[in-house]
Amino acid sequence: MNIVASTVVFTVDDPAGSRHFFTTYLGFREVLDTPDFTWLSRDDAAADILLRQRDLEQPRERIAQPVVAFAVTDLAKEYARLSVEGAPISRQLWRNPWGESLMRLTDPNGIVVELTEWIAPGGHPDVG
């Protein structure tokens, strides 16, 4: 198998809210918007995002908490930018002892986005 692309699909109550979140704070662009779904993409290695409208006539399915994680460079700079822009930060920037720095955002539909950067123990930046 040779995987040539990846798409993460979220079924949400408010696709417009998620579209705004991903395009405003995370640099995605709208590729296609239909009554049934919105397709978002970036020009880097991030997986595409497909936002499907949940059928409001059907009972809500019990599903796991959706989380999408993106490894980024210069997370401290992104954290500062997102803070200034008023992004919905749900977990402040912190650093684990093994060298991983991360933060979390939560979109209007409850999608958790984790931004992470690997830094060698003892390396910089020094985050909480």
Rosetta constraint file for C-alpha pairs under 8 A:
AtomPair CA 5 CA 47 HARMONIC 7.18 0.50
AtomPair CA 6 CA 47 HARMONIC 4.89 0.50
AtomPair CA 6 CA 48 HARMONIC 6.21 0.50
AtomPair CA 7 CA 47 HARMONIC 5.13 0.50
AtomPair CA 7 CA 48 HARMONIC 4.43 0.50
AtomPair CA 7 CA 49 HARMONIC 5.55 0.50
AtomPair CA 7 CA 50 HARMONIC 6.74 0.50
AtomPair CA 8 CA 47 HARMONIC 6.53 0.50
AtomPair CA 8 CA 48 HARMONIC 6.18 0.50
AtomPair CA 8 CA 49 HARMONIC 4.99 0.50
AtomPair CA 8 CA 50 HARMONIC 6.12 0.50
AtomPair CA 9 CA 49 HARMONIC 5.96 0.50
AtomPair CA 9 CA 50 HARMONIC 4.63 0.50
AtomPair CA 9 CA 51 HARMONIC 5.99 0.50
AtomPair CA 9 CA 52 HARMONIC 7.21 0.50
AtomPair CA 10 CA 49 HARMONIC 7.62 0.50
AtomPair CA 10 CA 50 HARMONIC 6.25 0.50
AtomPair CA 10 CA 51 HARMONIC 5.08 0.50
AtomPair CA 10 CA 52 HARMONIC 6.05 0.50
AtomPair CA 10 CA 66 HARMONIC 7.86 0.50
AtomPair CA 11 CA 51 HARMONIC 5.96 0.50
AtomPair CA 11 CA 52 HARMONIC 4.57 0.50
AtomPair CA 11 CA 53 HARMONIC 5.76 0.50
AtomPair CA 11 CA 54 HARMONIC 5.32 0.50
AtomPair CA 12 CA 51 HARMONIC 6.79 0.50
AtomPair CA 12 CA 52 HARMONIC 6.14 0.50
AtomPair CA 12 CA 53 HARMONIC 5.46 0.50
AtomPair CA 12 CA 54 HARMONIC 5.20 0.50
AtomPair CA 12 CA 109 HARMONIC 6.19 0.50
AtomPair CA 13 CA 53 HARMONIC 5.97 0.50
AtomPair CA 13 CA 54 HARMONIC 5.33 0.50
AtomPair CA 13 CA 56 HARMONIC 7.47 0.50
AtomPair CA 13 CA 109 HARMONIC 6.81 0.50
AtomPair CA 14 CA 18 HARMONIC 6.69 0.50
AtomPair CA 14 CA 53 HARMONIC 6.91 0.50
AtomPair CA 14 CA 108 HARMONIC 7.76 0.50
AtomPair CA 14 CA 109 HARMONIC 6.61 0.50
AtomPair CA 15 CA 19 HARMONIC 5.95 0.50
AtomPair CA 15 CA 37 HARMONIC 7.62 0.50
AtomPair CA 15 CA 38 HARMONIC 7.21 0.50
AtomPair CA 15 CA 51 HARMONIC 5.81 0.50
AtomPair CA 15 CA 52 HARMONIC 6.70 0.50
AtomPair CA 15 CA 53 HARMONIC 6.04 0.50
AtomPair CA 16 CA 20 HARMONIC 6.10 0.50
AtomPair CA 17 CA 21 HARMONIC 6.29 0.50
AtomPair CA 17 CA 107 HARMONIC 7.61 0.50
AtomPair CA 17 CA 108 HARMONIC 5.91 0.50
AtomPair CA 17 CA 109 HARMONIC 7.35 0.50
AtomPair CA 18 CA 22 HARMONIC 6.17 0.50
AtomPair CA 18 CA 51 HARMONIC 7.56 0.50
AtomPair CA 18 CA 107 HARMONIC 6.09 0.50
AtomPair CA 18 CA 108 HARMONIC 6.25 0.50
AtomPair CA 18 CA 109 HARMONIC 6.61 0.50
AtomPair CA 19 CA 23 HARMONIC 6.03 0.50
AtomPair CA 19 CA 30 HARMONIC 7.85 0.50
AtomPair CA 19 CA 38 HARMONIC 7.52 0.50
AtomPair CA 19 CA 40 HARMONIC 7.69 0.50
AtomPair CA 19 CA 51 HARMONIC 7.66 0.50
AtomPair CA 20 CA 24 HARMONIC 5.65 0.50
AtomPair CA 21 CA 25 HARMONIC 5.80 0.50
AtomPair CA 21 CA 26 HARMONIC 7.34 0.50
AtomPair CA 21 CA 107 HARMONIC 6.09 0.50
AtomPair CA 21 CA 108 HARMONIC 7.68 0.50
AtomPair CA 22 CA 26 HARMONIC 5.04 0.50
AtomPair CA 22 CA 27 HARMONIC 6.56 0.50
AtomPair CA 22 CA 28 HARMONIC 5.64 0.50
AtomPair CA 23 CA 27 HARMONIC 5.04 0.50
AtomPair CA 23 CA 28 HARMONIC 4.46 0.50
AtomPair CA 23 CA 29 HARMONIC 5.64 0.50
AtomPair CA 23 CA 30 HARMONIC 7.50 0.50
AtomPair CA 24 CA 28 HARMONIC 7.65 0.50
AtomPair CA 25 CA 82 HARMONIC 6.81 0.50
AtomPair CA 25 CA 85 HARMONIC 7.89 0.50
AtomPair CA 25 CA 87 HARMONIC 6.56 0.50
AtomPair CA 27 CA 42 HARMONIC 6.96 0.50
AtomPair CA 28 CA 40 HARMONIC 5.89 0.50
AtomPair CA 28 CA 41 HARMONIC 5.27 0.50
AtomPair CA 28 CA 42 HARMONIC 5.06 0.50
AtomPair CA 29 CA 40 HARMONIC 5.44 0.50
AtomPair CA 29 CA 41 HARMONIC 5.49 0.50
AtomPair CA 29 CA 42 HARMONIC 6.28 0.50
AtomPair CA 30 CA 38 HARMONIC 7.27 0.50
AtomPair CA 30 CA 39 HARMONIC 6.12 0.50
AtomPair CA 30 CA 40 HARMONIC 4.65 0.50
AtomPair CA 30 CA 41 HARMONIC 6.63 0.50
AtomPair CA 31 CA 38 HARMONIC 7.69 0.50
AtomPair CA 31 CA 39 HARMONIC 5.47 0.50
AtomPair CA 31 CA 40 HARMONIC 5.47 0.50
AtomPair CA 31 CA 41 HARMONIC 6.56 0.50
AtomPair CA 32 CA 38 HARMONIC 5.72 0.50
AtomPair CA 32 CA 39 HARMONIC 5.13 0.50
AtomPair CA 32 CA 40 HARMONIC 7.26 0.50
AtomPair CA 33 CA 37 HARMONIC 6.20 0.50
AtomPair CA 33 CA 38 HARMONIC 4.39 0.50
AtomPair CA 33 CA 39 HARMONIC 6.42 0.50
AtomPair CA 34 CA 38 HARMONIC 6.12 0.50
AtomPair CA 35 CA 53 HARMONIC 8.00 0.50
AtomPair CA 36 CA 52 HARMONIC 6.02 0.50
AtomPair CA 36 CA 53 HARMONIC 5.78 0.50
AtomPair CA 37 CA 50 HARMONIC 6.74 0.50
AtomPair CA 37 CA 51 HARMONIC 5.38 0.50
AtomPair CA 37 CA 52 HARMONIC 4.35 0.50
AtomPair CA 37 CA 53 HARMONIC 6.08 0.50
AtomPair CA 38 CA 50 HARMONIC 5.72 0.50
AtomPair CA 38 CA 51 HARMONIC 5.06 0.50
AtomPair CA 38 CA 52 HARMONIC 6.61 0.50
AtomPair CA 39 CA 48 HARMONIC 7.27 0.50
AtomPair CA 39 CA 49 HARMONIC 5.94 0.50
AtomPair CA 39 CA 50 HARMONIC 4.56 0.50
AtomPair CA 39 CA 51 HARMONIC 6.44 0.50
AtomPair CA 40 CA 48 HARMONIC 5.76 0.50
AtomPair CA 40 CA 49 HARMONIC 5.02 0.50
AtomPair CA 40 CA 50 HARMONIC 6.21 0.50
AtomPair CA 41 CA 46 HARMONIC 7.73 0.50
AtomPair CA 41 CA 47 HARMONIC 7.30 0.50
AtomPair CA 41 CA 48 HARMONIC 4.67 0.50
AtomPair CA 41 CA 49 HARMONIC 6.39 0.50
AtomPair CA 42 CA 46 HARMONIC 6.48 0.50
AtomPair CA 42 CA 47 HARMONIC 7.94 0.50
AtomPair CA 42 CA 48 HARMONIC 7.05 0.50
AtomPair CA 46 CA 70 HARMONIC 7.06 0.50
AtomPair CA 65 CA 110 HARMONIC 7.93 0.50
AtomPair CA 65 CA 111 HARMONIC 7.45 0.50
AtomPair CA 65 CA 112 HARMONIC 7.91 0.50
AtomPair CA 66 CA 110 HARMONIC 7.59 0.50
AtomPair CA 66 CA 111 HARMONIC 5.37 0.50
AtomPair CA 66 CA 112 HARMONIC 6.24 0.50
AtomPair CA 67 CA 111 HARMONIC 5.99 0.50
AtomPair CA 67 CA 112 HARMONIC 4.61 0.50
AtomPair CA 67 CA 113 HARMONIC 5.71 0.50
AtomPair CA 67 CA 114 HARMONIC 7.11 0.50
AtomPair CA 68 CA 111 HARMONIC 7.68 0.50
AtomPair CA 68 CA 112 HARMONIC 6.38 0.50
AtomPair CA 68 CA 113 HARMONIC 4.98 0.50
AtomPair CA 68 CA 114 HARMONIC 6.21 0.50
AtomPair CA 69 CA 113 HARMONIC 5.70 0.50
AtomPair CA 69 CA 114 HARMONIC 4.52 0.50
AtomPair CA 69 CA 115 HARMONIC 5.86 0.50
AtomPair CA 69 CA 116 HARMONIC 7.30 0.50
AtomPair CA 70 CA 113 HARMONIC 7.57 0.50
AtomPair CA 70 CA 114 HARMONIC 6.28 0.50
AtomPair CA 70 CA 115 HARMONIC 5.08 0.50
AtomPair CA 70 CA 116 HARMONIC 6.30 0.50
AtomPair CA 71 CA 115 HARMONIC 5.90 0.50
AtomPair CA 71 CA 116 HARMONIC 4.81 0.50
AtomPair CA 71 CA 117 HARMONIC 5.62 0.50
AtomPair CA 72 CA 115 HARMONIC 6.54 0.50
AtomPair CA 72 CA 116 HARMONIC 5.99 0.50
AtomPair CA 72 CA 117 HARMONIC 5.58 0.50
AtomPair CA 73 CA 117 HARMONIC 6.20 0.50
AtomPair CA 74 CA 78 HARMONIC 6.58 0.50
AtomPair CA 74 CA 117 HARMONIC 7.36 0.50
AtomPair CA 75 CA 79 HARMONIC 5.97 0.50
AtomPair CA 75 CA 101 HARMONIC 7.55 0.50
AtomPair CA 75 CA 102 HARMONIC 7.52 0.50
AtomPair CA 75 CA 115 HARMONIC 7.41 0.50
AtomPair CA 75 CA 116 HARMONIC 6.92 0.50
AtomPair CA 75 CA 117 HARMONIC 6.16 0.50
AtomPair CA 76 CA 80 HARMONIC 6.27 0.50
AtomPair CA 76 CA 93 HARMONIC 7.70 0.50
AtomPair CA 76 CA 125 HARMONIC 7.15 0.50
AtomPair CA 76 CA 127 HARMONIC 7.78 0.50
AtomPair CA 77 CA 81 HARMONIC 6.24 0.50
AtomPair CA 78 CA 82 HARMONIC 6.00 0.50
AtomPair CA 79 CA 83 HARMONIC 6.04 0.50
AtomPair CA 79 CA 93 HARMONIC 6.97 0.50
AtomPair CA 79 CA 103 HARMONIC 7.68 0.50
AtomPair CA 80 CA 84 HARMONIC 6.27 0.50
AtomPair CA 81 CA 85 HARMONIC 6.19 0.50
AtomPair CA 82 CA 86 HARMONIC 6.22 0.50
AtomPair CA 82 CA 87 HARMONIC 5.22 0.50
AtomPair CA 82 CA 89 HARMONIC 7.87 0.50
AtomPair CA 83 CA 87 HARMONIC 6.01 0.50
AtomPair CA 83 CA 89 HARMONIC 7.47 0.50
AtomPair CA 87 CA 105 HARMONIC 7.37 0.50
AtomPair CA 88 CA 105 HARMONIC 5.55 0.50
AtomPair CA 88 CA 106 HARMONIC 5.92 0.50
AtomPair CA 88 CA 107 HARMONIC 6.89 0.50
AtomPair CA 89 CA 103 HARMONIC 7.68 0.50
AtomPair CA 89 CA 104 HARMONIC 5.93 0.50
AtomPair CA 89 CA 105 HARMONIC 4.31 0.50
AtomPair CA 89 CA 106 HARMONIC 6.52 0.50
AtomPair CA 90 CA 103 HARMONIC 7.88 0.50
AtomPair CA 90 CA 104 HARMONIC 5.45 0.50
AtomPair CA 90 CA 105 HARMONIC 5.01 0.50
AtomPair CA 90 CA 106 HARMONIC 5.93 0.50
AtomPair CA 91 CA 103 HARMONIC 5.46 0.50
AtomPair CA 91 CA 104 HARMONIC 4.81 0.50
AtomPair CA 91 CA 105 HARMONIC 6.80 0.50
AtomPair CA 92 CA 103 HARMONIC 5.48 0.50
AtomPair CA 92 CA 104 HARMONIC 6.91 0.50
AtomPair CA 93 CA 101 HARMONIC 6.98 0.50
AtomPair CA 93 CA 102 HARMONIC 5.58 0.50
AtomPair CA 93 CA 103 HARMONIC 4.52 0.50
AtomPair CA 93 CA 104 HARMONIC 7.75 0.50
AtomPair CA 93 CA 127 HARMONIC 6.75 0.50
AtomPair CA 93 CA 128 HARMONIC 6.70 0.50
AtomPair CA 94 CA 101 HARMONIC 5.62 0.50
AtomPair CA 94 CA 102 HARMONIC 5.69 0.50
AtomPair CA 94 CA 103 HARMONIC 6.56 0.50
AtomPair CA 94 CA 127 HARMONIC 5.59 0.50
AtomPair CA 94 CA 128 HARMONIC 4.72 0.50
AtomPair CA 95 CA 99 HARMONIC 6.69 0.50
AtomPair CA 95 CA 100 HARMONIC 5.69 0.50
AtomPair CA 95 CA 101 HARMONIC 4.18 0.50
AtomPair CA 95 CA 102 HARMONIC 6.45 0.50
AtomPair CA 95 CA 126 HARMONIC 7.79 0.50
AtomPair CA 95 CA 127 HARMONIC 5.73 0.50
AtomPair CA 95 CA 128 HARMONIC 5.97 0.50
AtomPair CA 96 CA 100 HARMONIC 5.31 0.50
AtomPair CA 96 CA 101 HARMONIC 6.27 0.50
AtomPair CA 97 CA 121 HARMONIC 6.75 0.50
AtomPair CA 98 CA 120 HARMONIC 7.53 0.50
AtomPair CA 98 CA 121 HARMONIC 5.97 0.50
AtomPair CA 99 CA 118 HARMONIC 5.69 0.50
AtomPair CA 99 CA 119 HARMONIC 4.76 0.50
AtomPair CA 99 CA 120 HARMONIC 5.08 0.50
AtomPair CA 99 CA 121 HARMONIC 4.76 0.50
AtomPair CA 99 CA 122 HARMONIC 7.84 0.50
AtomPair CA 99 CA 123 HARMONIC 7.92 0.50
AtomPair CA 100 CA 116 HARMONIC 6.78 0.50
AtomPair CA 100 CA 117 HARMONIC 5.81 0.50
AtomPair CA 100 CA 118 HARMONIC 4.53 0.50
AtomPair CA 100 CA 119 HARMONIC 5.91 0.50
AtomPair CA 101 CA 116 HARMONIC 5.56 0.50
AtomPair CA 101 CA 117 HARMONIC 5.21 0.50
AtomPair CA 101 CA 118 HARMONIC 6.25 0.50
AtomPair CA 101 CA 119 HARMONIC 7.14 0.50
AtomPair CA 101 CA 127 HARMONIC 7.41 0.50
AtomPair CA 102 CA 114 HARMONIC 6.80 0.50
AtomPair CA 102 CA 115 HARMONIC 5.48 0.50
AtomPair CA 102 CA 116 HARMONIC 4.22 0.50
AtomPair CA 102 CA 117 HARMONIC 6.37 0.50
AtomPair CA 103 CA 114 HARMONIC 5.79 0.50
AtomPair CA 103 CA 115 HARMONIC 5.45 0.50
AtomPair CA 103 CA 116 HARMONIC 6.66 0.50
AtomPair CA 104 CA 112 HARMONIC 6.62 0.50
AtomPair CA 104 CA 113 HARMONIC 5.56 0.50
AtomPair CA 104 CA 114 HARMONIC 4.46 0.50
AtomPair CA 104 CA 115 HARMONIC 6.22 0.50
AtomPair CA 105 CA 112 HARMONIC 5.75 0.50
AtomPair CA 105 CA 113 HARMONIC 5.14 0.50
AtomPair CA 105 CA 114 HARMONIC 6.51 0.50
AtomPair CA 106 CA 110 HARMONIC 5.67 0.50
AtomPair CA 106 CA 111 HARMONIC 5.51 0.50
AtomPair CA 106 CA 112 HARMONIC 4.49 0.50
AtomPair CA 106 CA 113 HARMONIC 6.15 0.50
AtomPair CA 107 CA 111 HARMONIC 5.28 0.50
AtomPair CA 107 CA 112 HARMONIC 6.58 0.50
AtomPair CA 107 CA 113 HARMONIC 7.85 0.50
AtomPair CA 119 CA 123 HARMONIC 5.96 0.50
AtomPair CA 119 CA 124 HARMONIC 6.82 0.50
AtomPair CA 119 CA 125 HARMONIC 7.89 0.50
AtomPair CA 120 CA 124 HARMONIC 7.96 0.50
